[in-house]
């Protein structure tokens, strides 16, 4: 879904207004996650647990209706795939060049960016599951509630974080992105300081900051790197592949480390990986 939404957004507003559009997209995305979680909890608690599946189906239908409201003729498809630059189009030039895959992925900037994305999710993906396991250790009840609180707190923080990142990204893409990366090692270290549930939930604020920034800046960086190549969409796909690789490695390594050395060592190891991503 995310590459499709990014492509439609670029085709509708162009590069010059993409930062704020993606910021708003991500804000609505996280607001929807919070709303879905709250509604699912209410339906499951007061009506029936099966009702959650009907709720999801109804939201999917509503999403499809919203997509149908987008006017096809308002989407510039050449722009949506990054095959042209609005500034060049204004001057009467209509470049429809498509870079070859070899040419595209020989661009060292894209390769370094994909590596940074792998490292970001290598460090980030396993942190929340490990927190959930920490919260559930030795507790017969309450762990699910705290885990839900961790997720909702992070999503709530992502709403303003994404919106602000979109507003500021026009003049300071790299510093904002680096700030999002810098939050990760701090978060990993803080998790080792206490196993108090309220403390662990509050640390999720940093997850919201980093997640909100990453969701916006990753799309904008790809748009910048692929402008005029016609390969915006395939690079978005490569970016999501990098996310999957990083998340897989994160869970794999964290599981082994927790089994052999405990949670604190796992958190510190993920924090070290996050620091290398920032570098």
Secondary structure, DSSP 8 states (H G I E B T S, - for coil): -HHHHHHHHHHHH-GGGHHHHHHHHHHHHHHHHHHHHHHHHHHHHHT-TTHHHHHHHHHHHHHHHHHHTS-GGG--HHHHTT---HHHHHTT--------HHHHHT-HHHHHHHHHHHHHHHHHHHHHHHHHHHHHTT-SSSHHHHHHHHHHHHHHHHHHHHHHHHHHTTT-HHHHHHHHHHHHHHHHHHTTT---HHHHHHHHHHHHHHHHHHHHHHHHHHHHHTTTTT-HHHHHHHHHHHHHHHHHHHHHHHHHHHHHH-HHHHHHHHHHHHHHHH-
